[in-house]
């Protein structure tokens, strides 16, 4: 789950998610990084048991109650186990802190039984009281419901029958497992924090997951250490270290140079260039992200107070739908992603095929510039002498925020601007950095920007952040996690229906209806569901795990499987490469063999001369 996923903010996409950049140049990675980032790489030599991952991911905090960005929320998945985990094979609910669960009262009561012998990383036992504490904070403290609050809106009460038994009583029957997706925190640690809502949680972490946060240096590095007491077994590496590169090309160069071991969010060009590179393996997996333009139709708080600087023209549905019909998403997929993905419809990716809006749904509008023009004509937007439409003397001119470091965003803009001009809309491109775009998107200071989210196997969370109740409470954008500032009572009513529908086939249809409503409202325009393009140093590490197991991804999973099983390649050195000693021995042996051959050949030539 993540809020603004501009490509520079992500690889982490992102980010992005949906990473972006040109193919690598011939400049060395360290030189590019120094010039582009002005931040030093972490000190100390690499270790064969330290997996180094290049990232540009934005970190708001490591607070599981409030963090909404891709990189920290993924790391939180490593740090804290949930009551119920997403299975590696297909993302379905599987054992987490809870060993098992049952339902009663027609799905209104869920009873979870915790595993035996679970402990926090400080040795304290994990009990039902920790689960109750975590959920009650989200239920009773609005500031602690920012990240995942919509997942507990149907909770009536949560109780601990004993140390191992958690009972969740719901207001209405619920199809999604209420134990999923919420990181459980240690009560004995968090109840002593004076202000949990502003707690950064970036040092001295007590957790229950496979890795624990060891250190964080903003825009430089993040280090996690393996949890030897993780209930699934200790990881086979000692550390994961994220190293910052705001320039995507520098990430690729660092991988080539052996300065990092793993890169995700590659562009198609970078991915192709790395294929066949010595010591490097590339992987293209079916991603769980969508990429879209978000349209500011008028940001409002939960109480209906308007905020932000969005152009009032975007409040006109005809304008938003005309923009949709003026964009050739098929061309973007082919020309920008080079076919590494599938064309998008809604904000639930095609990788979750039973939930995603089908491409043949009646709501889908085709690329049709003439139809777009007709929509604008009908809404009273007339074409001026310069070809730009106007209404009541105001030209139809919109701002597009573009990440200056993100080639994918820039490429999309290069197509978008002339397409919009063709239908009479003027686009002013404003290039800035990813952090600025993130801030401006939250405060509503934009007209259009490229965004995206990583979606979970069950669509409930993503649907929930499109509810009117998920709008912010403050005019600075605080107090809520909203996908696009979207609010439609019809959508809200359907949401309540799908959550309580226990028949999965019927629930699927309701979800499709919801997505069709959102599609027609055009809060955003989804371009594609891009493949996750990744590469790693296969001469140093092996045994990465995919989720889902078939055609899945390594990084940015809806779980912690990707790096749980990874292990060093036999013979990998403590200096980040193949064992230097072995190389020296091999070279010496090879030289001796060559010398022996030369001597033998010389002798043969002399003997032959006498014949």
C-alpha positions in Angstrom: 0.0 0.0 0.0 1.4 3.3 -0.8 0.1 6.7 -1.4 1.9 8.7 -4.1 4.0 6.5 -6.1 5.9 8.7 -8.4 8.6 6.8 -10.2 11.4 8.6 -8.5 9.7 7.9 -5.2 9.6 4.3 -5.7 11.4 1.6 -6.9 11.8 1.5 -4.8 9.1 1.3 -7.5 7.6 2.5 -6.6 10.0 2.9 -7.0 7.9 2.7 -8.9 6.8 1.9 -8.1 7.1 1.8 -11.8 10.8 2.7 -12.0 12.1 4.9 -14.6 15.3 6.0 -16.3 17.5 5.8 -19.4 19.7 2.8 -20.2 23.0 3.0 -18.4 25.8 5.3 -19.6 29.4 4.4 -19.6 30.1 6.5 -16.4 30.9 4.4 -13.4 28.2 4.0 -10.8 30.1 5.7 -8.0 30.7 8.7 -10.2 27.1 9.0 -11.3 25.9 8.6 -7.8 28.1 11.3 -6.4 27.1 13.7 -9.1 23.4 13.0 -9.2 22.7 12.3 -5.5 25.4 14.2 -3.5 25.0 11.6 -0.8 27.8 9.2 0.1 27.4 5.4 -0.1 27.3 3.6 3.3 30.8 3.0 4.7 32.3 -0.4 5.2 32.9 -3.2 2.8 30.2 -5.5 1.5 29.6 -8.8 3.1 28.6 -12.1 1.5 25.7 -12.2 4.0 24.5 -8.6 3.4 22.1 -8.2 0.5 22.4 -4.6 -0.8 19.4 -3.2 -2.6 19.3 0.0 -4.6 16.4 2.3 -3.8 15.0 5.8 -4.3 12.0 5.1 -2.1 10.5 7.8 0.0 10.2 7.2 3.7 7.6 9.1 5.7 8.3 7.0 8.8 8.5 3.3 9.9 5.3 3.8 12.0 2.9 0.9 11.1 0.0 3.0 12.2 0.7 6.0 9.9 3.2 5.0 7.1 1.6 4.8 3.6 4.6 4.8 1.2 5.8 1.7 -0.6 9.4 1.4 0.8 8.6 1.8 4.5 5.4 -0.3 4.3 7.3 -3.1 2.7 9.9 -2.9 5.4 7.2 -2.9 8.0 6.0 -6.2 6.5 9.5 -7.6 7.4 9.5 -6.1 10.9 6.1 -7.0 12.2 4.1 -10.2 11.5 0.3 -9.8 11.0 -2.3 -12.0 12.7 -2.9 -13.6 9.2 -0.3 -13.5 6.4 -0.7 -13.5 2.6 0.3 -16.9 1.3 3.3 -17.1 -1.0 1.6 -19.3 -3.6 -1.5 -17.2 -4.4 -1.8 -14.5 -1.7 -4.7 -16.3 0.1 -4.9 -16.0 3.9 -2.4 -18.2 5.7 -0.8 -18.7 9.1 0.8 -15.6 10.7 0.8 -15.0 14.4 -2.5 -16.9 14.3 -2.1 -20.7 14.0 -5.8 -21.0 13.0 -9.2 -19.2 13.0 -12.9 -20.0 12.8 -16.0 -17.9 12.3 -19.3 -17.9 14.1 -22.5 -15.9 14.0 -22.7 -16.1 10.2 -19.4 -14.4 9.7 -19.8 -11.6 12.4 -17.5 -13.2 14.9 -13.9 -14.4 14.1 -11.9 -16.3 16.6 -8.1 -16.5 16.2 -5.8 -18.9 18.1 -2.2 -17.8 18.3 0.7 -20.1 17.7 2.6 -21.5 20.7 5.8 -20.0 21.9 5.9 -16.8 19.9 8.2 -14.1 21.2 9.1 -10.5 20.4 12.7 -9.8 19.4 13.4 -8.6 23.0 12.3 -12.0 24.3 8.9 -11.0 25.7 6.1 -13.4 24.8 3.6 -12.4 22.0 0.1 -12.6 23.4 -3.5 -11.8 22.5 -3.1 -8.6 24.4 -0.7 -7.3 21.8 -3.3 -7.9 19.1 -6.1 -6.3 21.0 -3.9 -3.3 21.8 -3.0 -2.8 18.1 -6.5 -3.0 16.9 -8.0 -0.8 19.7 -5.5 2.0 18.9 -6.7 2.1 15.3 -10.3 1.9 16.4 -10.2 4.6 19.0 -7.4 7.0 18.0 -8.1 8.7 14.6 -4.4 9.7 14.3 -3.4 6.0 14.4 -5.9 4.9 11.8 -4.2 6.7 8.9 -2.5 3.7 7.3 -5.0 0.9 7.8 -7.9 2.4 9.6 -10.4 1.4 6.9 -9.7 -2.2 7.7 -11.2 -1.9 11.2 -14.2 0.2 10.4 -16.4 -2.9 10.7 -15.0 -3.9 14.1 -17.4 -3.7 17.0 -15.0 -4.9 19.6 -11.8 -6.9 20.0 -11.2 -9.0 23.1 -8.6 -11.5 24.4 -10.3 -14.6 25.9 -6.8 -15.7 27.1 -3.2 -15.2 26.1 -3.7 -17.2 22.9 -7.2 -16.4 21.8 -8.4 -13.2 20.1 -12.1 -12.6 19.3 -13.1 -10.0 16.8 -16.8 -9.1 16.9 -17.9 -7.3 13.7 -20.8 -5.0 13.0 -21.8 -7.0 10.0 -20.7 -10.2 8.4 -17.4 -9.8 6.6 -15.8 -11.7 3.7 -12.2 -10.4 3.9 -10.3 -12.0 6.8 -10.1 -9.2 9.5 -6.7 -10.5 10.6 -4.9 -9.7 7.4 -2.7 -6.7 6.5 -2.4 -5.1 9.9 1.1 -5.3 11.5 0.8 -6.2 15.2 3.0 -4.2 17.5 4.3 -5.0 21.0 2.0 -3.5 23.6 4.7 -3.3 26.3 6.8 -1.1 24.0 4.1 1.1 22.3 2.1 1.9 25.4 5.1 3.7 26.8 5.4 6.0 23.8 4.1 9.5 24.6 2.8 10.3 21.1 2.5 7.2 19.0 1.1 9.1 16.0 4.3 11.1 15.5 6.7 8.3 16.5 9.2 7.7 13.7 10.0 4.1 14.9 13.4 4.2 13.2 15.6 2.9 15.9 15.7 0.2 18.7 12.9 -1.7 17.0 11.2 -4.6 18.8 9.5 -6.7 16.3 8.3 -10.2 15.3 9.2 -10.4 11.6 12.0 -11.9 9.6 14.1 -8.7 9.7 14.4 -5.9 12.1 15.3 -2.3 11.4 18.8 -1.6 12.7 19.6 1.9 11.4 18.2 4.5 9.1 20.0 7.5 7.5 17.6 9.6 5.5 18.3 9.5 1.8 21.4 7.5 2.4 20.8 4.0 3.7 18.5 1.7 5.6 19.9 -1.4 7.3 17.9 -4.4 8.6 19.2 -7.3 10.5 17.9 -10.9 10.4 15.7 -12.0 13.3 17.1 -15.3 14.5 13.9 -16.1 16.3 11.5 -15.6 13.4 8.9 -18.3 13.7 9.3 -19.5 10.1 13.0 -19.8 10.7 15.9 -17.4 10.6 16.7 -15.9 7.3 19.8 -17.2 5.5 21.5 -13.8 5.2 22.5 -11.6 8.1 21.4 -8.2 6.8 19.5 -6.3 4.1 20.9 -2.8 3.3 19.0 -0.4 1.1 21.3 2.1 -0.6 19.9 5.4 -2.0 20.3 6.4 -5.6 17.9 9.1 -6.8 19.2 8.5 -10.3 17.9 5.3 -11.8 20.8 5.0 -14.2 23.2 5.0 -11.2 21.3 2.1 -9.7 21.9 0.1 -12.8 25.6 1.1 -12.9 25.9 0.1 -9.3 24.5 -3.3 -10.0 26.9 -3.8 -12.9 29.8 -2.7 -10.7 28.8 -5.0 -7.9 28.2 -2.1 -5.5 24.6 -3.3 -5.0 23.1 -6.8 -5.4 19.5 -6.1 -6.3 17.6 -3.5 -8.3 13.8 -3.2 -9.0 11.7 -0.7 -10.9 13.8 -1.0 -14.0 12.6 0.5 -17.2 12.2 -1.8 -20.2 15.3 -0.3 -21.8 17.4 -0.9 -18.7 16.0 -4.4 -18.3 16.9 -5.3 -21.9 20.4 -3.9 -21.5 21.1 -6.0 -18.4 20.0 -9.3 -20.0 23.0 -11.5 -20.5 25.3 -9.3 -18.4 27.9 -11.3 -16.6 27.0 -12.2 -13.0 23.5 -10.7 -13.4 20.1 -12.3 -13.7 17.0 -10.4 -14.8 13.4 -11.2 -13.8 10.1 -9.9 -15.2 7.2 -10.7 -13.0 3.5 -10.0 -13.1 3.2 -7.0 -10.9 0.5 -6.0 -8.4 0.7 -2.3 -9.2 -1.3 0.0 -11.4 0.0 3.3 -12.9 -2.4 6.2 -13.6 -2.9 9.9 -14.0 -4.7 11.2 -10.9 -7.1 14.1 -11.7 -7.8 16.7 -9.1 -11.6 17.0 -9.4 -11.7 19.1 -6.3 -10.1 18.0 -3.0 -12.3 18.2 0.0 -12.1 17.2 3.7 -14.5 14.6 5.2 -16.7 17.6 6.3 -16.8 18.9 2.8 -14.4 21.8 3.1 -12.6 22.4 -0.1 -8.8 22.8 -0.2 -5.9 22.7 -2.7 -5.3 24.5 -6.0 -7.0 22.2 -8.5 -8.3 23.7 -11.7 -12.2 24.0 -11.3 -12.4 22.7 -14.9 -11.6 19.2 -13.7 -14.8 19.3 -11.6 -16.5 18.9 -14.9 -17.0 15.2 -15.6 -17.1 15.9 -19.4 -13.6 17.3 -19.2 -12.2 14.3 -17.2 -13.9 11.8 -19.6 -12.6 13.7 -22.6 -9.1 13.5 -21.2 -9.6 9.7 -20.9 -10.7 9.3 -24.4 -7.9 11.5 -25.7 -5.2 9.1 -24.3 -4.1 6.1 -26.3 -3.2 3.8 -23.4 -2.3 1.0 -25.9 0.3 3.2 -27.5 1.7 4.1 -24.1 2.1 0.5 -23.1 3.9 -0.3 -26.4 6.1 2.7 -26.7 6.9 3.6 -23.1 6.8 0.1 -21.4 7.8 -1.7 -24.6 5.0 -4.1 -23.9 6.3 -5.1 -20.4 2.8 -5.2 -18.9 -0.9 -5.2 -19.8 -3.3 -2.4 -20.6 -5.1 -1.1 -17.5 -8.8 -0.6 -16.8 -9.2 0.2 -13.1 -7.2 0.4 -9.9 -7.2 -3.4 -9.3 -4.5 -5.0 -11.4 -5.1 -7.8 -13.9 -2.8 -10.0 -11.7 -5.9 -10.3 -9.4 -8.0 -11.4 -12.3 -11.2 -12.3 -10.4 -11.4 -8.8 -9.0 -10.0 -6.6 -11.8 -12.5 -4.8 -14.1 -12.7 -6.8 -17.3 -11.5 -5.1 -20.4 -14.9 -5.8 -22.1 -16.9 -4.1 -19.3 -19.6 -1.8 -20.8 -18.2 1.1 -18.9 -14.9 1.0 -20.7 -14.4 4.0 -23.1 -12.1 3.5 -26.2 -9.4 5.9 -27.3 -11.4 8.3 -29.5 -10.2 11.9 -29.9 -13.3 12.8 -31.9 -15.6 11.6 -29.1 -13.4 13.6 -26.7 -13.9 16.7 -28.7 -17.7 16.1 -28.9 -17.8 15.8 -25.1 -16.0 19.1 -24.7 -18.3 20.7 -27.3 -21.4 19.5 -25.4 -20.1 20.9 -22.2 -19.6 24.4 -23.6 -15.9 24.4 -24.1 -15.4 26.2 -27.4 -12.2 26.2 -29.5 -10.3 29.5 -29.5 -8.1 31.0 -32.3 -5.1 29.3 -30.9 -6.8 25.9 -30.8 -7.2 25.8 -27.0 -10.7 25.6 -25.7 -12.2 28.2 -23.3 -15.4 28.7 -21.3 -16.6 32.0 -20.0 -13.3 33.5 -21.1 -11.1 31.0 -19.2 -8.8 28.8 -21.2 -8.8 25.1 -20.6 -5.2 24.9 -19.3 -4.0 22.3 -16.8 -0.8 21.7 -14.9 0.9 18.3 -15.2 3.4 17.5 -12.4 6.4 15.5 -13.7 9.3 14.0 -11.8 12.4 15.5 -13.4 14.4 12.4 -12.6 11.9 9.9 -14.0 12.2 9.0 -17.7 9.0 7.1 -17.7 7.0 10.1 -16.4 8.7 12.3 -19.0 8.0 9.9 -21.8 4.3 9.7 -20.9 4.2 13.5 -20.8 5.7 13.7 -24.3 2.8 11.7 -25.7 0.1 13.3 -23.4 0.8 17.0 -24.2 0.2 16.7 -28.0 -2.7 14.4 -27.5 -4.4 16.9 -25.2 -3.6 19.8 -27.6 -5.3 17.8 -30.4 -8.6 17.9 -28.4 -8.1 21.5 -27.3 -6.6 21.2 -23.8 -3.4 23.1 -23.0 -1.0 21.2 -20.7 1.7 23.0 -18.8 4.4 20.6 -17.6 5.9 21.4 -14.2 9.1 19.3 -13.6 10.1 18.9 -10.0 11.4 16.2 -7.6 9.5 13.2 -6.3 9.3 14.4 -2.7 7.7 17.7 -3.8 5.2 15.9 -5.9 4.3 13.7 -2.9 3.8 16.7 -0.7 1.8 18.6 -3.4 -0.5 15.7 -4.1 -1.4 15.4 -0.4 -2.2 19.1 -0.1 -4.2 19.1 -3.4 -1.7 21.4 -5.0 -1.9 19.9 -8.5 -4.2 19.3 -11.5 -2.7 16.0 -12.8 0.2 13.8 -11.7 1.4 10.3 -12.3 0.7 7.9 -9.4 0.2 4.3 -8.6 -0.4 1.9 -5.7 0.6 -1.6 -4.9 -2.6 -3.6 -4.4 -3.1 -6.5 -2.0 -4.6 -9.9 -2.9 -8.0 -9.0 -1.4 -9.3 -5.7 -2.8 -10.9 -4.5 0.4 -8.2 -2.1 1.4 -7.9 -0.5 -2.0 -11.6 -0.2 -2.3 -11.8 1.3 1.2 -9.4 4.2 0.5 -11.8 5.4 -2.1 -14.6 5.9 0.4 -15.9 9.3 1.5 -14.9 8.3 5.0 -11.3 8.0 3.9 -11.0 11.7 2.9 -8.6 13.7 5.0 -9.9 15.6 8.1 -7.6 18.6 7.6 -7.3 21.1 4.7 -3.6 20.2 4.7 -4.5 16.7 3.5 -3.9 15.1 6.9 -6.0 12.7 8.8 -6.9 10.3 6.0 -5.6 8.0 3.3 -7.5 8.7 0.1 -6.5 7.3 -3.2 -7.5 10.2 -5.4 -9.7 12.4 -3.2 -12.6 10.4 -4.5 -16.0 10.3 -2.9 -19.3 8.9 -4.3 -22.1 7.6 -2.0 -23.1 5.0 -4.6 -19.6 3.6 -4.4 -19.7 3.6 -0.6 -23.0 1.7 -0.6 -21.6 -1.0 -2.9 -18.5 -1.2 -0.7 -20.6 -2.2 2.3 -22.3 -4.8 0.2 -19.1 -6.4 -1.1 -17.6 -6.5 2.4 -20.5 -8.5 3.8 -21.1 -10.8 0.8 -19.8 -14.2 1.7 -20.5 -15.7 -1.7 -17.3 -15.0 -3.6 -18.9 -15.0 -7.0 -21.5 -12.5 -6.0 -18.8 -10.4 -4.2 -16.8 -10.4 -7.4 -19.7 -8.9 -9.3 -20.2 -6.2 -6.7 -16.5 -5.3 -6.9 -16.7 -5.0 -10.7 -19.7 -2.7 -10.3 -17.7 -0.5 -7.9 -14.8 -0.3 -10.3 -17.1 0.6 -13.1 -18.6 3.4 -11.1 -15.2 4.7 -10.3 -14.1 4.3 -13.9 -17.0 6.4 -15.1 -16.4 9.1 -12.5 -12.8 9.3 -13.8 -11.0 10.1 -10.6 -8.0 8.7 -12.3 -7.0 7.2 -15.7 -5.2 3.9 -15.4 -2.6 3.4 -18.1 -1.2 -0.1 -17.4 -0.4 -2.8 -15.0 3.4 -2.9 -15.6 5.5 -6.0 -15.0 7.9 -5.7 -12.2 11.4 -5.6 -13.9 14.1 -6.7 -11.5 17.8 -7.7 -11.7 20.2 -9.2 -9.1 23.8 -10.3 -8.8 23.3 -14.1 -9.3 27.1 -14.5 -8.7 26.5 -13.5 -5.1 23.0 -14.5 -4.2 20.5 -17.2 -5.1 17.2 -18.7 -4.1 14.9 -15.6 -4.2 11.2 -16.5 -3.7 8.4 -15.2 -5.9 4.9 -14.2 -4.9 2.8 -15.6 -6.4 5.0 -18.6 -7.0 3.9 -18.6 -10.7 5.1 -15.6 -12.7 5.3 -13.5 -9.5 7.7 -10.8 -8.2 10.6 -10.7 -5.8 10.5 -7.2 -4.3 7.5 -5.3 -3.2 5.4 -8.3 -2.5 2.2 -8.5 -0.4 4.3 -10.4 2.1 7.9 -11.1 3.1 8.7 -14.1 1.0 11.1 -12.5 -1.6 14.2 -12.2 0.7 13.2 -14.8 3.3 14.9 -17.7 1.5 17.7 -15.8 -0.3 21.2 -17.1 0.5 24.8 -16.4 -0.6 26.2 -18.2 -3.5 28.8 -20.7 -2.4 32.2 -19.1 -2.6 30.9 -15.5 -2.5 33.5 -13.4 -0.6 33.2 -11.0 2.2 34.1 -8.2 -0.2 31.0 -8.5 -2.4 32.2 -10.8 -5.1 33.6 -14.2 -5.8 36.2 -15.4 -3.3 39.3 -13.5 -4.1 41.6 -16.2 -2.7 40.1 -18.7 -5.0 40.5 -16.4 -7.9 44.2 -15.9 -7.2 44.8 -19.6 -6.8 42.9 -20.2 -10.1 44.9 -17.6 -11.9 48.2 -19.0 -10.6 47.3 -22.5 -11.6 46.2 -21.3 -15.0 49.5 -19.4 -15.5 51.5 -22.5 -14.5 49.5 -24.5 -17.1 50.1 -21.9 -19.8 53.9 -21.8 -19.0 54.1 -25.6 -19.1 52.3 -25.7 -22.5 54.6 -23.0 -23.9 57.7 -24.9 -22.7 56.4 -28.1 -24.2 55.6 -26.4 -27.5 59.1 -24.8 -27.6 60.7 -28.2 -27.1 58.6 -29.7 -29.9 59.5 -27.0 -32.3 63.2 -27.5 -31.6 63.0 -31.3 -32.1 61.1 -30.8 -35.3 63.8 -28.5 -36.6 66.2 -31.4 -36.6 64.0 -33.7 -38.6 
